[in-house]
Amino acid sequence: MRERAFWLREPGAGEIRRVDVGVPGAGEVRVRTVRSAVSRGTEMLVFRGGVPVEEYAAMRAPFQEGTFPGPVKYGYLSVGVVEAGDADLLGRTVFCLHPHQTAYIVPRGAVVPVPEGIPPDRGVLAGTVETAVNAMWDATPLVGDRVAVVGGGMVGLCVARLLVGVPGVEVTVVDVDEGRRDVAAALGAGFALPADAPSGLDLVVHASASSAGLQLSLDLLADEGTVIDLSWYGSSEVALRLGGRFHSGRLSIRSSQVGMVSPARRSRRSMTDRLRLALDLLRDPAFDVLVSGSSAFEDLPDVMRELADGGLPALCHTITYEGAEPCSA
């Protein structure tokens, strides 16, 4: 059976390629894709060719083909319907960390059923909410904390939504885009431009992937406060001013990344447990505000270029697969 997949041919240029997808073997399922989504952070960095050589192995996606900087088939936000394989999953809508492809075969353990009532457009956020869950485990916010999320993209806003659920926590999303104000409000968080951001904070979660954002995060902390850095900078250099309060105020910067379960839960939660939790949290319809654009699979090469250039504004841009039937030749 001939299917189609999106490949990054070289940095800045993608194409649709035909791929062979056969019959699932024992312990495998074939998934017909319904929606996928583009990660505005890591996936865009990959599209631009910004993965450092020393991180090629660490940055491989679960079902990646090819190598950085390209040709490479990369992506990890996919929702589809199981159309062949284990009987108990037939017809079930599932989430999988798979690149953009019309259909694919994976081990059954690589798919997690999407709970009833969660539409595919929201279900593709599972991988992003999973990152936010890991960040919460790393950050361990306390009741009554004053917290800012610097960077109002997909990841930062998902973290903000989880933070507002902690009793007494005051959450402010800080971003250079005034248009994020209404989105933050819909998620239950406050909003501020960088110049108006509150200071004296207990905790700041940084997700802007910029030196300016990380510096601002440090500047907003109270003494002995902590920045949890979710950004991945790729090959970009980061410059910080550490000659001021960083030492006298005993400030901390801690990294958080989704490739492994947070040490705070690693002995008691698997990566599948974490993904199942993320999907369960997506029962919350407030996350729908993050899905702000959609395009057909066939248009993905142009869409990726426009997203990378900034010509196509969207928080979570979804890809639709209606009519994306198997090729006959």
PASEBA-1860 file (N, C-alpha, C; in nm, 3 decimals):
! residues 329
1> MRERAFWL> 0.085/-0.119/0.000/0.000/0.000/0.000/0.089/0.123/0.000 ~ 0.066/0.213/-0.097/0.147/0.334/-0.107/0.081/0.447/-0.031 ~ 0.154/0.506/0.061/0.106/0.619/0.139/0.196/0.738/0.110 ~ 0.172/0.848/0.177/0.251/0.968/0.157/0.299/1.023/0.291 ~ 0.420/1.079/0.288/0.480/1.134/0.409/0.550/1.265/0.376 ~ 0.558/1.353/0.475/0.632/1.478/0.459/0.777/1.456/0.499 ~ 0.868/1.497/0.412/1.010/1.489/0.437/1.072/1.628/0.426 ~ 1.165/1.657/0.515/1.250/1.775/0.500/1.365/1.735/0.408
9> REPGAGEI> 1.363/1.786/0.285/1.467/1.749/0.188/1.602/1.809/0.227 ~ 1.597/1.935/0.268/1.713/2.008/0.316/1.660/2.124/0.398 ~ 1.743/2.187/0.482/1.691/2.297/0.564/1.616/2.400/0.481 ~ 1.492/2.426/0.522/1.409/2.525/0.455/1.327/2.474/0.339 ~ 1.339/2.347/0.304/1.266/2.293/0.188/1.214/2.154/0.217 ~ 1.082/2.137/0.212/1.020/2.007/0.235/0.947/1.957/0.112 ~ 0.908/1.830/0.114/0.837/1.771/0.001/0.754/1.653/0.050 ~ 0.653/1.616/-0.028/0.572/1.498/-0.002/0.630/1.381/-0.079
17> RRVDVGVP> 0.657/1.270/-0.010/0.712/1.151/-0.075/0.617/1.033/-0.056 ~ 0.617/0.945/-0.152/0.542/0.821/-0.139/0.623/0.722/-0.055 ~ 0.552/0.649/0.030/0.617/0.550/0.116/0.535/0.422/0.114 ~ 0.601/0.310/0.133/0.533/0.180/0.138/0.491/0.149/0.281 ~ 0.365/0.115/0.299/0.313/0.073/0.428/0.241/-0.059/0.405 ~ 0.288/-0.164/0.471/0.233/-0.298/0.446/0.128/-0.339/0.546 ~ 0.132/-0.466/0.580/0.036/-0.525/0.673/0.101/-0.534/0.810 ~ 0.033/-0.491/0.917/0.093/-0.499/1.050/0.117/-0.642/1.093
25> GAGEVRVR> 0.230/-0.666/1.158/0.261/-0.798/1.211/0.209/-0.813/1.352 ~ 0.253/-0.920/1.417/0.210/-0.945/1.555/0.253/-0.830/1.645 ~ 0.160/-0.780/1.725/0.191/-0.671/1.817/0.202/-0.536/1.751 ~ 0.155/-0.522/1.627/0.160/-0.395/1.555/0.020/-0.351/1.516 ~ 0.007/-0.220/1.485/-0.119/-0.165/1.436/-0.089/-0.072/1.319 ~ -0.186/-0.065/1.228/-0.177/0.035/1.120/-0.275/0.147/1.152 ~ -0.225/0.269/1.151/-0.304/0.386/1.188/-0.327/0.473/1.066 ~ -0.452/0.510/1.041/-0.487/0.604/0.935/-0.497/0.743/0.998
33> TVRSAVSR> -0.410/0.835/0.957/-0.400/0.965/1.022/-0.523/1.051/0.994 ~ -0.569/1.117/1.100/-0.681/1.210/1.091/-0.632/1.354/1.104 ~ -0.543/1.378/1.201/-0.484/1.509/1.223/-0.338/1.491/1.266 ~ -0.256/1.589/1.229/-0.126/1.604/1.291/-0.108/1.752/1.320 ~ -0.004/1.786/1.391/0.020/1.926/1.424/0.168/1.955/1.412 ~ 0.199/2.080/1.385/0.337/2.125/1.371/0.382/2.187/1.503 ~ 0.492/2.139/1.556/0.553/2.200/1.674/0.623/2.328/1.631 ~ 0.579/2.442/1.687/0.636/2.570/1.648/0.777/2.590/1.706
41> GTEMLVFR> 0.817/2.507/1.801/0.949/2.520/1.859/1.049/2.427/1.795 ~ 1.054/2.303/1.844/1.155/2.208/1.799/1.143/2.177/1.650 ~ 1.021/2.155/1.603/1.006/2.117/1.462/1.048/2.229/1.368 ~ 1.021/2.353/1.406/1.065/2.465/1.325/1.217/2.478/1.328 ~ 1.277/2.449/1.444/1.423/2.454/1.453/1.484/2.348/1.361 ~ 1.423/2.229/1.359/1.469/2.124/1.268/1.453/2.168/1.123 ~ 1.339/2.229/1.091/1.313/2.272/0.953/1.416/2.374/0.906 ~ 1.461/2.460/0.999/1.560/2.562/0.962/1.702/2.507/0.961
49> GGVPVEEY> 1.721/2.383/1.007/1.855/2.324/1.010/1.935/2.364/1.132 ~ 1.867/2.389/1.245/1.935/2.441/1.363/1.974/2.338/1.467 ~ 1.973/2.208/1.434/2.011/2.106/1.531/2.165/2.094/1.533 ~ 2.229/2.114/1.648/2.374/2.101/1.654/2.418/1.958/1.624 ~ 2.532/1.943/1.561/2.581/1.810/1.524/2.591/1.720/1.646 ~ 2.635/1.774/1.759/2.653/1.691/1.878/2.520/1.646/1.939 ~ 2.408/1.702/1.892/2.277/1.664/1.944/2.195/1.581/1.845 ~ 2.256/1.538/1.734/2.182/1.461/1.634/2.117/1.337/1.694
57> AAMRAPFQ> 2.190/1.263/1.775/2.136/1.140/1.832/2.028/1.170/1.936 ~ 2.054/1.268/2.023/1.960/1.300/2.131/1.828/1.354/2.078 ~ 1.830/1.419/1.962/1.711/1.485/1.911/1.631/1.398/1.813 ~ 1.666/1.273/1.798/1.588/1.186/1.710/1.446/1.169/1.765 ~ 1.348/1.183/1.677/1.208/1.158/1.714/1.185/1.007/1.712 ~ 1.081/0.958/1.783/1.060/0.813/1.795/1.056/0.736/1.663 ~ 0.991/0.791/1.559/0.980/0.719/1.431/1.043/0.800/1.317 ~ 1.145/0.872/1.351/1.220/0.950/1.253/1.288/0.857/1.152
65> EGTFPGPV> 1.292/0.901/1.028/1.375/0.837/0.925/1.468/0.942/0.868 ~ 1.586/0.899/0.825/1.685/0.993/0.776/1.760/1.056/0.891 ~ 1.846/1.150/0.858/1.931/1.215/0.959/1.931/1.366/0.939 ~ 1.962/1.437/1.046/1.977/1.582/1.038/2.105/1.616/0.960 ~ 2.107/1.726/0.890/2.002/1.825/0.874/1.898/1.787/0.769 ~ 1.918/1.678/0.696/1.823/1.630/0.597/1.897/1.551/0.489 ~ 1.820/1.472/0.413/1.675/1.451/0.421/1.636/1.379/0.551 ~ 1.523/1.420/0.608/1.478/1.361/0.733/1.326/1.371/0.741
73> KYGYLSVG> 1.264/1.265/0.791/1.120/1.264/0.818/1.104/1.284/0.968 ~ 1.050/1.398/1.007/1.050/1.439/1.148/0.914/1.495/1.187 ~ 0.874/1.467/1.309/0.748/1.517/1.363/0.701/1.423/1.473 ~ 0.604/1.468/1.555/0.568/1.384/1.670/0.432/1.418/1.730 ~ 0.342/1.476/1.652/0.209/1.508/1.703/0.105/1.454/1.604 ~ 0.059/1.331/1.625/-0.028/1.266/1.527/-0.145/1.196/1.596 ~ -0.265/1.216/1.541/-0.385/1.147/1.587/-0.447/1.075/1.468 ~ -0.482/0.948/1.488/-0.541/0.871/1.379/-0.633/0.762/1.432
81> VVEAGDAD> -0.683/0.682/1.340/-0.774/0.571/1.373/-0.706/0.440/1.337 ~ -0.707/0.344/1.427/-0.647/0.213/1.401/-0.736/0.138/1.302 ~ -0.677/0.103/1.187/-0.755/0.036/1.083/-0.713/-0.110/1.061 ~ -0.608/-0.153/1.126/-0.565/-0.294/1.116/-0.473/-0.324/1.233 ~ -0.474/-0.451/1.275/-0.390/-0.492/1.386/-0.471/-0.552/1.498 ~ -0.427/-0.533/1.621/-0.492/-0.594/1.737/-0.639/-0.558/1.743 ~ -0.724/-0.659/1.764/-0.869/-0.641/1.757/-0.920/-0.540/1.859 ~ -0.858/-0.535/1.978/-0.911/-0.447/2.082/-0.888/-0.300/2.052
89> LLGRTVFC> -0.803/-0.269/1.953/-0.778/-0.130/1.916/-0.843/-0.090/1.784 ~ -0.900/-0.186/1.711/-0.960/-0.155/1.582/-1.068/-0.048/1.597 ~ -1.059/0.054/1.514/-1.156/0.161/1.516/-1.134/0.266/1.623 ~ -1.035/0.245/1.710/-1.009/0.342/1.818/-0.927/0.460/1.766 ~ -0.959/0.578/1.815/-0.879/0.696/1.788/-0.761/0.698/1.885 ~ -0.641/0.716/1.831/-0.520/0.706/1.912/-0.427/0.822/1.884 ~ -0.340/0.848/1.981/-0.232/0.946/1.963/-0.101/0.870/1.948 ~ -0.013/0.922/1.862/0.118/0.860/1.841/0.222/0.968/1.812
97> LHPHQTAY> 0.342/0.947/1.863/0.453/1.038/1.837/0.516/1.004/1.702 ~ 0.442/1.033/1.596/0.483/0.994/1.461/0.489/1.115/1.369 ~ 0.582/1.115/1.271/0.587/1.226/1.174/0.459/1.235/1.091 ~ 0.450/1.340/1.011/0.335/1.366/0.926/0.330/1.262/0.813 ~ 0.230/1.176/0.815/0.219/1.069/0.716/0.074/1.024/0.710 ~ 0.025/0.988/0.591/-0.116/0.956/0.575/-0.157/0.829/0.651 ~ -0.068/0.733/0.663/-0.091/0.612/0.743/0.044/0.552/0.777 ~ 0.048/0.474/0.886/0.176/0.417/0.929/0.152/0.295/1.017
105> IVPRGAVV> 0.256/0.213/1.027/0.253/0.095/1.113/0.353/0.115/1.227 ~ 0.306/0.091/1.350/0.390/0.106/1.469/0.356/-0.005/1.567 ~ 0.444/-0.034/1.663/0.408/-0.127/1.770/0.286/-0.076/1.845 ~ 0.200/-0.165/1.891/0.078/-0.121/1.958/0.109/-0.040/2.084 ~ 0.223/-0.065/2.145/0.260/0.011/2.263/0.296/0.155/2.233 ~ 0.311/0.189/2.104/0.346/0.326/2.066/0.224/0.416/2.052 ~ 0.104/0.358/2.059/-0.018/0.438/2.048/-0.090/0.438/2.182 ~ -0.155/0.549/2.212/-0.234/0.562/2.335/-0.373/0.609/2.294
113> PVPEGIPP> -0.478/0.537/2.334/-0.614/0.578/2.296/-0.646/0.719/2.346 ~ -0.713/0.794/2.260/-0.761/0.928/2.297/-0.895/0.911/2.368 ~ -0.910/0.967/2.488/-1.036/0.952/2.561/-1.156/1.001/2.481 ~ -1.270/0.938/2.504/-1.394/0.977/2.437/-1.423/1.125/2.464 ~ -1.471/1.193/2.362/-1.510/1.332/2.378/-1.401/1.432/2.347 ~ -1.278/1.385/2.326/-1.169/1.477/2.289/-1.156/1.478/2.137 ~ -1.182/1.592/2.072/-1.173/1.598/1.926/-1.028/1.587/1.880 ~ -1.005/1.539/1.757/-0.867/1.525/1.707/-0.787/1.655/1.711
121> DRGVLAGT> -0.851/1.769/1.683/-0.779/1.896/1.684/-0.721/1.927/1.821 ~ -0.788/1.882/1.927/-0.734/1.901/2.062/-0.639/1.787/2.098 ~ -0.668/1.668/2.048/-0.586/1.552/2.080/-0.442/1.565/2.035 ~ -0.417/1.639/1.926/-0.278/1.653/1.878/-0.192/1.731/1.977 ~ -0.255/1.799/2.072/-0.179/1.873/2.173/-0.119/1.782/2.280 ~ -0.147/1.652/2.273/-0.104/1.561/2.379/0.047/1.569/2.403 ~ 0.125/1.572/2.296/0.270/1.578/2.313/0.316/1.707/2.379 ~ 0.245/1.818/2.352/0.281/1.945/2.413/0.238/1.949/2.559
129> VETAVNAM> 0.118/1.900/2.589/0.073/1.894/2.728/0.162/1.798/2.807 ~ 0.211/1.692/2.743/0.304/1.602/2.810/0.431/1.677/2.853 ~ 0.480/1.765/2.766/0.595/1.848/2.801/0.563/1.936/2.920 ~ 0.441/1.991/2.922/0.399/2.076/3.033/0.388/1.997/3.163 ~ 0.338/1.873/3.155/0.331/1.788/3.274/0.470/1.766/3.331 ~ 0.565/1.735/3.244/0.703/1.713/3.290/0.759/1.839/3.355 ~ 0.725/1.955/3.297/0.772/2.082/3.353/0.714/2.104/3.493 ~ 0.587/2.069/3.511/0.526/2.083/3.643/0.594/1.993/3.745
137> WDATPLVG> 0.629/1.872/3.704/0.700/1.781/3.794/0.838/1.835/3.828 ~ 0.903/1.900/3.730/1.035/1.960/3.756/1.024/2.085/3.842 ~ 0.920/2.165/3.819/0.909/2.294/3.887/0.854/2.283/4.029 ~ 0.768/2.186/4.053/0.702/2.166/4.184/0.650/2.297/4.244 ~ 0.558/2.366/4.174/0.502/2.490/4.230/0.428/2.463/4.360 ~ 0.434/2.558/4.453/0.371/2.544/4.583/0.246/2.631/4.591 ~ 0.155/2.592/4.680/0.032/2.669/4.701/0.067/2.814/4.731 ~ 0.002/2.905/4.658/0.022/3.047/4.683/0.141/3.109/4.612
145> DRVAVVGG> 0.214/3.034/4.532/0.330/3.090/4.461/0.288/3.198/4.361 ~ 0.377/3.292/4.341/0.363/3.392/4.234/0.455/3.347/4.120 ~ 0.395/3.321/4.004/0.466/3.256/3.894/0.444/3.332/3.764 ~ 0.547/3.337/3.681/0.533/3.388/3.545/0.576/3.280/3.448 ~ 0.511/3.280/3.332/0.553/3.197/3.219/0.600/3.294/3.111 ~ 0.729/3.296/3.084/0.785/3.387/2.985/0.792/3.313/2.851 ~ 0.711/3.358/2.756/0.700/3.293/2.627/0.563/3.229/2.611 ~ 0.474/3.297/2.538/0.337/3.249/2.524/0.314/3.170/2.398
153> GMVGLCVA> 0.399/3.070/2.373/0.376/2.978/2.262/0.298/2.856/2.309 ~ 0.298/2.751/2.228/0.223/2.630/2.261/0.262/2.574/2.397 ~ 0.392/2.556/2.418/0.438/2.494/2.542/0.412/2.585/2.662 ~ 0.449/2.712/2.650/0.431/2.803/2.762/0.285/2.816/2.804 ~ 0.195/2.821/2.707/0.054/2.836/2.739/-0.004/2.708/2.799 ~ 0.043/2.593/2.755/0.000/2.468/2.819/0.045/2.463/2.964 ~ 0.168/2.507/2.991/0.215/2.513/3.129/0.129/2.609/3.211 ~ 0.096/2.724/3.153/0.015/2.822/3.223/-0.120/2.763/3.263
161> RLLVGVPG> -0.181/2.686/3.173/-0.311/2.626/3.204/-0.301/2.528/3.321 ~ -0.193/2.452/3.326/-0.176/2.360/3.438/-0.145/2.435/3.567 ~ -0.069/2.542/3.558/-0.035/2.619/3.678/-0.157/2.681/3.744 ~ -0.253/2.728/3.663/-0.369/2.796/3.723/-0.454/2.698/3.804 ~ -0.430/2.569/3.787/-0.504/2.471/3.865/-0.447/2.447/4.004 ~ -0.331/2.505/4.034/-0.272/2.489/4.167/-0.332/2.596/4.260 ~ -0.391/2.556/4.372/-0.459/2.653/4.459/-0.372/2.772/4.498 ~ -0.428/2.890/4.480/-0.362/3.012/4.526/-0.249/3.062/4.438
169> VEVTVVDV> -0.217/2.990/4.331/-0.105/3.032/4.246/-0.151/3.145/4.155 ~ -0.071/3.250/4.150/-0.095/3.365/4.063/-0.006/3.350/3.940 ~ -0.067/3.337/3.824/0.007/3.307/3.700/-0.004/3.422/3.602 ~ 0.111/3.467/3.552/0.114/3.571/3.449/0.193/3.521/3.329 ~ 0.131/3.526/3.213/0.201/3.495/3.088/0.267/3.623/3.038 ~ 0.397/3.617/3.009/0.471/3.733/2.961/0.515/3.706/2.819 ~ 0.476/3.796/2.728/0.511/3.776/2.587/0.518/3.912/2.518 ~ 0.595/3.917/2.409/0.608/4.042/2.334/0.487/4.067/2.245
177> DEGRRDVA> 0.403/3.966/2.224/0.287/3.976/2.136/0.162/4.007/2.219 ~ 0.110/4.128/2.202/-0.010/4.169/2.275/-0.128/4.077/2.243 ~ -0.125/4.013/2.125/-0.232/3.923/2.087/-0.245/3.801/2.176 ~ -0.144/3.774/2.257/-0.151/3.660/2.349/-0.235/3.692/2.474 ~ -0.272/3.817/2.492/-0.346/3.856/2.613/-0.478/3.781/2.623 ~ -0.555/3.779/2.514/-0.686/3.713/2.516/-0.671/3.562/2.532 ~ -0.567/3.505/2.473/-0.545/3.361/2.486/-0.514/3.327/2.631 ~ -0.426/3.406/2.693/-0.392/3.383/2.834/-0.516/3.393/2.921
185> AALGAGFA> -0.600/3.492/2.894/-0.722/3.510/2.973/-0.814/3.389/2.958 ~ -0.825/3.336/2.836/-0.910/3.220/2.814/-0.860/3.097/2.890 ~ -0.731/3.096/2.921/-0.671/2.986/2.997/-0.670/3.013/3.147 ~ -0.721/3.129/3.188/-0.729/3.161/3.330/-0.608/3.230/3.387 ~ -0.517/3.277/3.299/-0.393/3.341/3.344/-0.395/3.490/3.315 ~ -0.313/3.565/3.387/-0.293/3.704/3.356/-0.196/3.719/3.241 ~ -0.176/3.842/3.196/-0.084/3.868/3.084/-0.011/3.998/3.108 ~ 0.113/4.003/3.062/0.190/4.127/3.067/0.291/4.130/2.953
193> LPADAPSG> 0.312/4.247/2.897/0.426/4.268/2.809/0.553/4.270/2.894 ~ 0.670/4.243/2.836/0.793/4.236/2.917/0.816/4.357/3.006 ~ 0.788/4.476/2.956/0.814/4.597/3.036/0.722/4.608/3.156 ~ 0.609/4.539/3.153/0.510/4.548/3.261/0.503/4.422/3.346 ~ 0.596/4.331/3.326/0.590/4.202/3.396/0.611/4.219/3.546 ~ 0.540/4.143/3.628/0.557/4.152/3.774/0.693/4.096/3.816 ~ 0.746/4.149/3.924/0.876/4.103/3.975/0.857/4.041/4.113 ~ 0.968/3.999/4.173/0.961/3.938/4.305/0.890/3.804/4.304
201> LDLVVHAS> 0.910/3.727/4.197/0.837/3.601/4.180/0.910/3.483/4.243 ~ 0.832/3.384/4.283/0.889/3.263/4.340/0.945/3.170/4.232 ~ 0.879/3.170/4.116/0.911/3.074/4.011/0.881/3.137/3.876 ~ 0.969/3.114/3.780/0.945/3.156/3.641/0.972/3.036/3.551 ~ 0.877/3.007/3.463/0.896/2.905/3.361/0.928/2.975/3.231 ~ 1.045/2.945/3.175/1.089/3.014/3.053/1.067/2.926/2.931 ~ 0.998/2.982/2.830/0.968/2.905/2.709/0.974/2.991/2.584 ~ 1.056/3.096/2.585/1.062/3.185/2.468/1.175/3.150/2.371
209> ASSAGLQL> 1.266/3.063/2.413/1.381/3.023/2.330/1.466/3.142/2.287 ~ 1.480/3.241/2.374/1.560/3.359/2.342/1.644/3.400/2.462 ~ 1.759/3.461/2.434/1.843/3.513/2.542/1.770/3.620/2.622 ~ 1.696/3.707/2.551/1.624/3.815/2.619/1.519/3.758/2.713 ~ 1.451/3.652/2.669/1.350/3.590/2.754/1.408/3.525/2.877 ~ 1.522/3.459/2.862/1.586/3.395/2.978/1.639/3.500/3.075 ~ 1.697/3.608/3.022/1.745/3.714/3.110/1.628/3.778/3.186 ~ 1.518/3.804/3.116/1.401/3.860/3.182/1.350/3.766/3.291
217> SLDLLADE> 1.351/3.637/3.264/1.306/3.540/3.363/1.386/3.550/3.492 ~ 1.518/3.563/3.480/1.602/3.581/3.598/1.572/3.713/3.670 ~ 1.551/3.818/3.591/1.528/3.950/3.649/1.397/3.956/3.726 ~ 1.301/3.871/3.695/1.170/3.874/3.759/1.166/3.799/3.892 ~ 1.271/3.724/3.923/1.271/3.640/4.042/1.293/3.718/4.170 ~ 1.231/3.671/4.277/1.268/3.713/4.412/1.397/3.641/4.451 ~ 1.461/3.684/4.557/1.581/3.615/4.604/1.551/3.466/4.626 ~ 1.647/3.384/4.583/1.639/3.238/4.595/1.528/3.177/4.510
225> GTVIDLSW> 1.481/3.253/4.411/1.382/3.200/4.318/1.447/3.115/4.210 ~ 1.363/3.046/4.133/1.412/2.950/4.033/1.347/2.974/3.897 ~ 1.429/2.964/3.793/1.381/2.960/3.655/1.386/2.816/3.608 ~ 1.274/2.766/3.558/1.269/2.636/3.490/1.273/2.665/3.342 ~ 1.380/2.625/3.276/1.400/2.659/3.134/1.354/2.544/3.045 ~ 1.242/2.566/2.973/1.190/2.467/2.880/1.240/2.488/2.739 ~ 1.306/2.599/2.713/1.348/2.631/2.577/1.460/2.539/2.530 ~ 1.459/2.510/2.401/1.573/2.443/2.340/1.627/2.536/2.234
233> YGSSEVAL> 1.755/2.570/2.245/1.814/2.676/2.164/1.884/2.624/2.039 ~ 1.899/2.491/2.028/1.969/2.437/1.912/2.111/2.489/1.906 ~ 2.150/2.537/1.789/2.287/2.585/1.770/2.303/2.733/1.805 ~ 2.195/2.798/1.851/2.203/2.940/1.887/2.276/2.958/2.020 ~ 2.355/3.063/2.029/2.424/3.095/2.153/2.334/3.179/2.243 ~ 2.348/3.161/2.373/2.267/3.234/2.471/2.360/3.320/2.556 ~ 2.329/3.449/2.562/2.409/3.542/2.642/2.327/3.591/2.761 ~ 2.387/3.588/2.882/2.320/3.632/3.004/2.409/3.727/3.083
241> RLGGRFHS> 2.344/3.818/3.156/2.416/3.907/3.247/2.408/3.845/3.387 ~ 2.517/3.785/3.430/2.517/3.716/3.559/2.598/3.789/3.665 ~ 2.633/3.913/3.636/2.713/3.988/3.733/2.632/4.064/3.835 ~ 2.499/4.062/3.822/2.414/4.135/3.915/2.362/4.047/4.027 ~ 2.229/4.024/4.031/2.166/3.953/4.141/2.178/3.802/4.131 ~ 2.233/3.752/4.023/2.234/3.606/4.007/2.302/3.538/4.126 ~ 2.416/3.592/4.169/2.486/3.532/4.283/2.437/3.587/4.416 ~ 2.425/3.718/4.426/2.385/3.776/4.555/2.243/3.734/4.595
249> GRLSIRSS> 2.158/3.712/4.495/2.022/3.668/4.524/2.006/3.518/4.524 ~ 2.115/3.446/4.500/2.113/3.298/4.498/2.003/3.246/4.405 ~ 2.001/3.300/4.283/1.902/3.258/4.185/1.945/3.127/4.119 ~ 1.847/3.054/4.067/1.876/2.924/4.006/1.812/2.914/3.868 ~ 1.881/2.844/3.778/1.826/2.806/3.647/1.832/2.654/3.638 ~ 1.720/2.592/3.612/1.715/2.446/3.596/1.651/2.413/3.463 ~ 1.711/2.318/3.394/1.656/2.276/3.265/1.545/2.174/3.285 ~ 1.452/2.172/3.190/1.346/2.072/3.188/1.327/2.031/3.043
257> QVGMVSPA> 1.324/1.903/3.017/1.302/1.855/2.880/1.226/1.723/2.886 ~ 1.154/1.694/2.778/1.055/1.586/2.780/1.113/1.450/2.739 ~ 1.240/1.446/2.699/1.299/1.321/2.652/1.305/1.212/2.757 ~ 1.303/1.251/2.885/1.299/1.156/2.996/1.197/1.206/3.098 ~ 1.140/1.116/3.174/1.049/1.155/3.280/1.127/1.232/3.386 ~ 1.066/1.337/3.440/1.130/1.417/3.545/1.183/1.328/3.657 ~ 1.303/1.358/3.710/1.356/1.280/3.823/1.259/1.273/3.941 ~ 1.172/1.374/3.954/1.077/1.376/4.065/0.975/1.262/4.056
265> RRSRRSMT> 0.956/1.204/3.936/0.857/1.098/3.918/0.912/0.977/3.842 ~ 1.040/0.978/3.809/1.095/0.876/3.719/1.084/0.735/3.774 ~ 1.094/0.720/3.906/1.089/0.586/3.963/0.947/0.532/3.973 ~ 0.847/0.621/3.950/0.708/0.579/3.970/0.617/0.600/3.849 ~ 0.666/0.667/3.745/0.586/0.694/3.626/0.669/0.662/3.502 ~ 0.608/0.594/3.407/0.672/0.569/3.278/0.636/0.681/3.181 ~ 0.701/0.683/3.066/0.668/0.782/2.964/0.525/0.760/2.914 ~ 0.480/0.635/2.908/0.341/0.609/2.868/0.244/0.661/2.973
273> DRLRLALD> 0.277/0.644/3.101/0.193/0.699/3.208/0.180/0.850/3.192 ~ 0.291/0.914/3.161/0.290/1.060/3.146/0.204/1.102/3.028 ~ 0.213/1.028/2.916/0.132/1.061/2.799/-0.016/1.037/2.826 ~ -0.048/0.929/2.896/-0.188/0.903/2.931/-0.245/1.016/3.019 ~ -0.163/1.065/3.110/-0.206/1.177/3.194/-0.231/1.300/3.109 ~ -0.141/1.328/3.014/-0.159/1.444/2.927/-0.290/1.435/2.849 ~ -0.320/1.317/2.797/-0.445/1.299/2.723/-0.566/1.316/2.813 ~ -0.557/1.270/2.935/-0.668/1.287/3.028/-0.690/1.436/3.060
281> LLRDPAFD> -0.581/1.510/3.073/-0.592/1.653/3.100/-0.655/1.728/2.984 ~ -0.646/1.672/2.863/-0.705/1.735/2.746/-0.857/1.722/2.740 ~ -0.917/1.662/2.840/-1.062/1.669/2.851/-1.107/1.813/2.873 ~ -1.014/1.896/2.918/-1.041/2.037/2.945/-1.056/2.113/2.812 ~ -1.176/2.163/2.780/-1.197/2.232/2.651/-1.124/2.365/2.641 ~ -1.071/2.416/2.751/-0.999/2.544/2.746/-0.880/2.536/2.650 ~ -0.824/2.416/2.631/-0.708/2.401/2.542/-0.743/2.429/2.396 ~ -0.872/2.430/2.361/-0.910/2.455/2.222/-0.863/2.590/2.171
289> VLVSGSSA> -0.842/2.686/2.262/-0.801/2.818/2.221/-0.662/2.817/2.158 ~ -0.583/2.711/2.182/-0.448/2.703/2.127/-0.446/2.662/1.980 ~ -0.554/2.599/1.933/-0.559/2.552/1.794/-0.610/2.666/1.707 ~ -0.518/2.729/1.636/-0.552/2.855/1.569/-0.525/2.856/1.420 ~ -0.502/2.741/1.360/-0.480/2.736/1.217/-0.487/2.593/1.166 ~ -0.520/2.576/1.038/-0.532/2.442/0.981/-0.503/2.446/0.831 ~ -0.439/2.341/0.781/-0.409/2.329/0.638/-0.417/2.183/0.597 ~ -0.433/2.160/0.468/-0.438/2.023/0.415/-0.298/1.964/0.409
297> FEDLPDVM> -0.290/1.832/0.422/-0.162/1.762/0.419/-0.082/1.794/0.292 ~ -0.152/1.800/0.179/-0.082/1.825/0.052/-0.012/1.960/0.049 ~ -0.056/2.053/0.133/0.003/2.187/0.135/0.116/2.199/0.237 ~ 0.152/2.090/0.304/0.247/2.097/0.414/0.383/2.155/0.377 ~ 0.440/2.126/0.259/0.569/2.189/0.227/0.564/2.341/0.230 ~ 0.458/2.399/0.174/0.443/2.545/0.176/0.412/2.595/0.318 ~ 0.329/2.520/0.389/0.292/2.559/0.525/0.414/2.566/0.616 ~ 0.501/2.466/0.607/0.620/2.465/0.691/0.709/2.585/0.662
305> RELADGGL> 0.725/2.618/0.536/0.807/2.733/0.499/0.746/2.862/0.553 ~ 0.613/2.875/0.540/0.547/2.997/0.586/0.550/3.009/0.739 ~ 0.538/2.897/0.808/0.549/2.900/0.954/0.689/2.940/0.996 ~ 0.789/2.886/0.929/0.929/2.916/0.962/0.962/3.063/0.934 ~ 0.902/3.119/0.828/0.929/3.258/0.791/0.847/3.357/0.873 ~ 0.750/3.307/0.949/0.663/3.395/1.025/0.547/3.451/0.947 ~ 0.531/3.407/0.821/0.421/3.457/0.739/0.287/3.395/0.771 ~ 0.289/3.284/0.845/0.165/3.215/0.882/0.157/3.212/1.034
313> PALCHTIT> 0.084/3.307/1.094/0.076/3.311/1.241/-0.019/3.204/1.292 ~ 0.024/3.128/1.389/-0.060/3.027/1.452/0.009/2.979/1.577 ~ -0.068/2.945/1.678/-0.012/2.881/1.796/0.010/2.734/1.768 ~ -0.099/2.661/1.748/-0.091/2.521/1.707/-0.155/2.511/1.570 ~ -0.075/2.482/1.468/-0.126/2.470/1.332/-0.147/2.322/1.302 ~ -0.272/2.284/1.276/-0.304/2.144/1.252/-0.305/2.113/1.103 ~ -0.283/1.986/1.074/-0.282/1.935/0.937/-0.397/1.835/0.922 ~ -0.480/1.856/0.821/-0.595/1.768/0.799/-0.563/1.667/0.690
321> YEGAEPCS> -0.629/1.551/0.696/-0.599/1.440/0.606/-0.723/1.389/0.533 ~ -0.829/1.468/0.529/-0.947/1.427/0.455/-0.912/1.402/0.309 ~ -0.951/1.286/0.258/-0.924/1.252/0.119/-0.784/1.204/0.093 ~ -0.702/1.192/0.197/-0.564/1.146/0.179/-0.562/0.993/0.173 ~ -0.616/0.938/0.065/-0.627/0.794/0.049/-0.495/0.734/-0.001 ~ -0.478/0.603/0.012/-0.355/0.540/-0.039/-0.337/0.563/-0.188 ~ -0.211/0.576/-0.231/-0.181/0.591/-0.373/-0.196/0.456/-0.445 ~ -0.237/0.461/-0.569/-0.253/0.337/-0.645/-0.126/0.296/-0.715
329> A> -0.030/0.386/-0.723/0.095/0.353/-0.792/0.209/0.435/-0.733
END
